[in-house]
Amino acid sequence: AEKHGHAISGDYAGGMFGWFFVDGPVKNFQDATKADAEKFGKWHRMMLERGVYLAPSMYEAGFMSASHTDEDITRTIEIADEVLSQL
């Protein structure tokens, strides 16, 4: 995201992950409300259009599992990079 000029802050716990389009860190709800919700919505729609199904709200967690292959992860990162370059 940063290489495309987008401020981003994210974190993970085990297989859960999430991020916000904001200079971080995001440590609480008040910090999270400063994030760019409109950009998140555009990003989410563009990912969905390319077949990547993620949590539709920046306040929800995404989840990884053992069923996600290295190929799935690599392809998702490639698509995210493409989308971020177009936001």
C-alpha positions in Angstrom: 0.0 0.0 0.0 2.7 2.4 0.9 4.5 2.0 -2.4 1.3 3.2 -4.0 1.0 6.2 -1.7 -1.6 4.8 0.7 -1.2 5.2 4.5 -2.0 1.8 6.0 -1.9 0.2 9.5 -2.6 -3.4 10.1 -2.2 -6.2 12.7 -2.8 -9.9 13.1 -3.4 -12.5 15.8 -2.9 -16.1 14.8 -5.0 -16.5 11.6 -6.9 -13.3 12.0 -5.8 -10.1 10.3 -7.1 -6.6 9.5 -6.0 -3.2 8.3 -7.1 0.4 8.1 -6.2 3.0 5.6 -4.7 5.4 8.1 -1.3 6.3 9.6 -1.1 4.0 12.5 -0.9 2.4 14.8 -4.6 1.6 15.4 -4.9 0.5 19.0 -8.6 1.3 19.8 -11.9 2.2 18.2 -11.2 5.9 18.4 -8.0 5.4 16.3 -9.9 3.2 13.8 -12.6 5.8 13.2 -9.9 8.1 11.7 -9.3 5.6 8.9 -10.5 6.3 5.3 -13.7 4.2 5.2 -14.5 5.3 1.6 -11.1 4.1 0.4 -11.7 0.8 2.2 -15.0 0.4 0.5 -13.5 1.0 -2.9 -10.7 -1.3 -2.2 -13.0 -4.0 -1.0 -15.3 -3.8 -4.1 -12.3 -3.9 -6.4 -10.9 -7.0 -4.6 -14.3 -8.7 -4.8 -14.6 -7.9 -8.6 -11.3 -9.9 -9.0 -12.6 -12.9 -7.0 -11.0 -12.1 -3.6 -13.7 -12.4 -0.8 -12.7 -10.5 2.3 -14.6 -9.0 5.3 -16.8 -6.2 3.9 -16.1 -3.8 6.8 -12.9 -2.4 8.0 -14.1 -3.2 11.5 -14.2 -7.0 10.8 -11.3 -9.4 10.8 -10.1 -11.5 7.9 -9.2 -15.1 8.5 -6.5 -17.4 7.1 -6.8 -21.2 7.4 -4.9 -24.3 6.6 -7.0 -24.6 3.4 -5.4 -21.5 1.9 -2.5 -22.6 -0.2 0.7 -20.7 -0.9 -0.7 -20.1 -4.4 -3.9 -18.6 -2.9 -1.9 -16.3 -0.7 0.5 -15.2 -3.5 -2.4 -14.5 -5.9 -4.3 -12.5 -3.3 -1.2 -10.4 -2.7 -0.8 -9.8 -6.4 -4.4 -8.8 -6.8 -4.1 -6.5 -3.7 -1.1 -4.8 -5.3 -2.9 -4.3 -8.6 -5.9 -2.8 -6.8 -3.8 -0.5 -4.6 -2.1 0.8 -7.7 -5.5 1.8 -9.1 -7.1 3.4 -6.0 
